Amino acid sequence: MTTSLRPPLVKRRTLGSDVYGQIRELLMSGRLMPGEQLSLRKTASALSVGVMPVREAIQRLVAEQALEVAPNRAVRVSTMTVSQFREITSIRIHLEGMAVRKAALAGDAALIKALTRLNVFIEQEMKQSRPDAARIIAANKALHFAVYEAARMPLLLGMIETLWLRVGPILNYDLRSGSSRTVERVAVAHHAQLIEALSRHDPDAAALALEGDIASAAAFIVDAQVLVSADG
């Protein structure tokens, strides 16, 4: 009896992890916005799975504060106050800066080539009369995490992923809104500085370029008044 139950349990656990990973990626890549509600049934239908693994994944994400239960019991993407956002931004600059410094010392030509290709794609997409925000956001995340993974510090990478899980839904507001930062391709310029520093194995310059990228995007988001203005 015990042996016969093992395969379904293993399959269910694998399916639950896969659903969790898919919703997690949607949050980290900014494809879900703060306050956006998630229906169990609609999410299950979109992912072609049952309601149970979606419910389990959502419970995990609520525990990680990426999702929250609203007063009406609806599940929604967590909102964030200005002070929380500023705190996370400060932590990101330190942790992601550490990863970038390590990557500057450990990176190779293959990394530079991959980053350059991604940044060129972002620039070309931003030049379009109707840029595809989803493609830009995905490429931007891929560029950043290619650098962080090059640091070869898995524990640090996990911490960075946790921060992006929390801040991802608001992080790419300017890319979604077609802001002046997108028109002027500000992120592309910061990325180019970062790639140049990495190619020279200059950790200080690489960290400075990354800080400029993070800080400028954060300042725009705060100024746009899309965050909750006060705690409590």
N, C-alpha and C positions, 0 to 999 in steps of 0.2 A: 504493500500500500504506500509506504513512504517513498520507495524508489519510483513508483509510477507517477508520483506527483512532481518529481524534480524537473522534468523537461518543461511543463507549463510555467512553473515558477521562474525558471531561468529566462524563458522567452518573454514573460511579462516584465521582468526586471529590465531586460534589454530594451524592450519597446518603450518603457517609461523613461529610461535614460535618453533614448533617441528623441522623444517628444520634448523632454526638458531641454536638451541641447538645441533643438530647433527654435523653441520659444526664446531661449537665452540668446541665441544669435540674433533674432529679430530685435531684441532689446538693445544688445550691445551695438548693433549696426544702425540704431536710430530709426528703424522702420516702424516702430510704435512710438507714439507721442505721449508725454505726461498727461494723465487724466483719461486716456483712451481706455474704454471698457473692453474686457475680454469675455465673450460668451463661451461657456464650456462646450456647448453643442456646435456652435459655428466654428470654433477653433478645432474641435475634433473632426468636423467635416472637412475643413480646409487641409488638415494633415492626414486625412483618410485613416483615422484611428478611432477607437472607442472613447467614451467620455472619461472612463476611469484613469487611463494614463495621463490625460490632460489635467484632470483634477489633482493627481499626485504631483505633476510637474508644477502646477500653479501653487500648490501648498509649499513646495520647496522654494519657489521664487518669492512668495510672501515672507517666508522665514528669512530670506536674504535681503528683504526690503526693496526688492526690485518691483514687486507688485504689492498692492494694498487692497484691503477690503473696505469699501466705502460704507457710510452710514446706512445706505439702503441694501447692504449686503452684496452689492455688485463688486466684481473684481476689476480693478483698473490698474493701469501703469502708475507707479508712485509719482506723486508730485514732489517738488523740491523747493525749499525756501532759498532766498538769496544767500543767507549765511551758510546754509548747508552746501550750496553750490560753490561758494568761495572756498570753503574748507576743503572740499573734494578737489577743487582745482589746485590748491596749494599742495595737497598730498600728491596729486598726479605729477606736478612739476618735479617733485623730489624723487618719486619712485620711477617714473618714466625717464627722468633725467639720468638716474643711475643705470637703467637698462641701456640707454643710448651711449653712455660713456663706455660701458663694457662692450657694446657692439662696435664702437669705433676702434677698439683694440683687437677685436676678434673677427670683424667682418672681412670679406674677400671680394674679389671682382664679380663673382656671381651675384652677391647681394646688391652691389652697386648697380649692376645691369638690371636686376629685377625692380629695384626702387625707381630707377630712371624710367623704365617702361611704364610703371604705374603712374608716375607723376606726369608723363607725357600724355597718357590716356586722360587723366583728370583735366589737364589743361585743354586738350582738344574738345572734351565734352563740355567744359565751361564756355568755350567759344561758340557753341551752337546757339542758334536763335532760341531754341527751346531745350535747354540742357536737361538731361535725364538725371534728376536728383538721386534716384535710387542707385544708379550705376556709379555716380560720383561718390556717394556715401560708402558703398561697398569697396571701391578702389582705395578711398582714403583710409578705411579701417585696415585693409590688406597691407597698405604701405606701412602704417604705424606698427602693426604686429609683426611684419617681416623683420623690422629693426629690433623689436623687443625679443623676438625668438632668437635672433642672432646673438643676443647676450648670453645665451645658454645658462640661464638661471631660472629653472622651472618654478621655484617657490616665488620669486619676484614676479614672474610672468602671471602666476595665479593671482597675486595681489592686484596686479594691473587689470586683469580681466574682471575681478570683482568690482573695481572702481568703474570700469566701462559699463558693466552691467547696471550699475546704479545711475550713471550719468549719461549713458548712451542715448536714451530717448530725447534728451534736450540738447545733447552735444552738437548735433548737426542741424540745429534750427536754421542757421544762416544758409546752409546748402539747400534746405527744403524751401526756404522763403525767397530764394533768388535775390539775396541781399547784395549790397555794394561790394561786400567781401568776395562774393562769387564773381561778380562782373569784373572786378579788378584782379581776380585770381590771387588773392593774398596768401591763401594756403599753399598754392603752387610755388610762390616765391620762398616761403619758409621751408618747404620740402626741398627745394633746390639747394638752399643753404645747408640744410641738414645732410643731403647726399654728398655735397662737395666736402663737408667736414669729415664725413665718414670715409670718403675716398682718400683723404689725407691722413686718416687715423688720428684725428685731432679731437679728443674727447671733450675738451672745454668748448670748442666752437660748435660741436654737435649738440651738446646740452643747451647751449645758448640759443641755437636755431629752434630746437624743440620747445624751449620755454616761450619763445616768441610766438610760435604757432599756437600753443595752448592758451597763452595769456590773451592774445588778440581775439581769438574765438570766444573766450570767456567774457571779455569786456563787452563784445558785441551782444552776447546773450543777456547779460545783466542790463545793458542800456536799452535793449528791446523790450524790457519789462514783461517777459514771458514766464518769469518765475513767480512763485508765491512771495509776496513782499515781506511777510513777517512770520516768525515762528509762533507756534501755539495754536 
